[in-house]
Amino acid sequence: MRRRLHKSVLLCLLTGMLVCAGMVPVLAEKTTEQKLSETNDTIEKLQEKSKKAKARLDAAKKEQGEIGDKLDKLNEQLEEVQLALEDVEARIAKKNDQIASTGDELAAMEEKRAQRYEAMKVRIRFMYENSDSTMLESFFGAHSMSDFLNRVEYFSQVVTYDRDQLTEYQELLTGLEEERELYEGQKEELTALQQEQQEQLDRLSVLVRDTRDDLKVAGAATENAKNALSDVDGQLQAQLAYEEMLEAQKAAEDQARMEEIRRQEEALKQQRAEEERRRAEEEERRRQEAEQNAGETDDGSEEEDVSVTPASAEDLELLACIIQCEAEGEPYEGKLAVGSVVLNRVASNSFPNTIMGVIYQSGQFSPVASGRMAARLAAGANSECRRAAQEVMNGNITVPYLYFRKDNGTIDGYVIAHHVFY
């Protein structure tokens, strides 16, 4: 008994030393895993910023397009204003011709009025100077009745002529006044047309200025949005390149750790074979002693308790949640493979021997480090991931691997959808 206990203690110490030796890569792996987790968080934030920047750029482009439509409408309005200006200019030219013609007529009438006025002044002065006696002397100086009548007729014609001249002069004054009113009215109409022309020009100026300002603002907004998107995309590409480098580094560390795990497992296998050989020799020795001591009861035989604690509902929930965190967008085969990796680690001597221990082992699963695992546990796993977890725990181990990564072409292994298992 004491020899068995001594051997068990030595075996435990050796196993512990081997496991501790295997933890050295894990510490390095933890640093890379933390970097990957931080990089993933940064990439998610940059992708969100990129999405918002693209939305702003789309909005700026849309606004610029709307201003382009406004510019097309402005061109139509410019054509309308141009036509209106041409019409006003034509009316102004016509009105100027009318005013010039009316001015000429007014000048001619004014000249005619002045001539008639001078003639009337001469006639009136003559009548005033000769008075009515001249007319009587002319009547009485007639030599005959016929001569008298001729003289009366002559004076009658002179009076009629004078009356007609006066009437014509009055009509000339009236026409002259009307022509002056027409002339002034045409000048007022010309002023109104010129004012309308100025209003059209002002309208055109406002349209051009407003549209130019809108285009300038929209162009600046578009340029700013493009620059912002370019900056975010540049940062995103840098982070993606950094993530790819970390993935390659992590794969190399995993490969190194796998080699160490294989070496440890081989050493443990040899240790177990040696223990089995010694146990067989011990059993043979006891059998021989028992034969020699027939009749005596051998109370010293003991069996090592190798019972395994059955999986609990908590283990099922943990496994389902880590499957959903790692393979939610993967096919069902990929979900089974992720669950198989967890159970393979539980069965391996180089990892904790419980589902909780494997999942929460430091530096192993990114969702645990980033906090997504805690959020998923709070919300609960979906039915498909729960079914995959149950199937794996029932013994359907679909892959023999201990590791998996996002497949970026840098790791050799068994690829399922977006993951590579190795």
Disulfide bonds with the S-S distance in Angstrom:
none
